[in-house]
Amino acid sequence: MEANLSFGINNVFDERPPAVFSAFESNVARQFADLRGRFYYIELSKKF
C-alpha cells in the first residue's frame, strides 16, 4: 500500500493578471493567468 500527499500554492504573491484591452469578455489574457488569484491545493492519492 502506497500513499502520496502533495500540496501547493498557485500565484503565491496574489498578483493580478496582465491587462489586455483587446480581450473579449474581460480585460485579461486567461491563457496566461488565472482570474481566481491565489489558489491553494492538496492532493492525496493511494494505491492498494
Residue, then its C-alpha position, 0 to 999 in steps of 0.5 A: m500500500e502506497a500513499n502520496l500527499s502533495f500540496g501547493i500554492n498557485n500565484v503565491f504573491d496574489e498578483r493580478p493578471p496582465a491587462v489586455f484591452s483587446a480581450f473579449e469578455s474581460n480585460v485579461a489574457r486567461q491563457f496566461a493567468d488565472l482570474r481566481g488569484r491565489f489558489y491553494y491545493i492538496e492532493l492525496s492519492k493511494k494505491f492498494 
